[in-house]
């Protein structure tokens, strides 16, 4: 589905950018220009970037040692 009609940017492209580390609306806009044209998609863009950024906070989970890495801080359970 297209997020930004002005520049033809899809939701998938935005999610990929967030997963690559561009986790603010401004950084996504710098990469693909979404939301910088007419501005109709800006609210939806902000919500998508925020939701995707929040869903990627757990970057690594391993079941063998029950460790989880969140925001560069390691949590370990015996």
N, C-alpha and C positions, 0 to 999 in steps of 0.2 A: 504494500500500500504506500502511496506517495504521501510524505509528510509535507513537503514544500513543492507546490506546483510551479512556482517561479523558476526554481533551479532544478527541478526533477529529482529531488532527494527523497529516497525511500526511508521508511522506519527502520528497515534492516541496516541500511548504511549508517544511520545514526547510532543504532545499537552497537555496530561494529566499531565505530569511532570511540564510543564510551568504553568499550572493552579494551581498546588499544591505549586507554589512559586519558583521553580527552573527556574529562568528566564534569565539565561545566558547560553551560549553554554557550558562553562566549568562545570557549576553545573549539567546540563543535562548529560554531558559525565560521570561525577562522579557517577551518578545514574544508567545509563544503558549501558555505554561504547560505545554508538553510536559515530561514527567518529574517534574512537581511533585505529581502525584496519588499513586497507589499506589507508584510508583517502579519498577515492573517493566521499563519501557523505558529506564531511565536509562543502563545500560551501552551499549545499542545506540545511544541518542541521542548519547552522548559520542563513540563511534566514528564515527558518521555526520558529526557536526560537524567532528571532526578531519580525517577523510578529505576532506570537501568543502572545508574551509579550506585544506588542503595542495594540493588540485588547482587552486585559483584563485590561486596565488601569481604565476603569469605572467599579468599583466593585459593586456599588449599585445605582440603580435609582428607586425612588418611585414617582408615579404620584400624590399621595394624597397631598404632600406638596412641590412638585417640587424640591426635593433635589437630588444632585448628589455627590457621593463621588469619588474623583479621587486622586490617590497617597496619601492617608491619609489626604487630605485637603478637608474640607467640603465647598461646594458651595450651598448657599440657595437663592432662589428667592421668594419674597413675593407673 
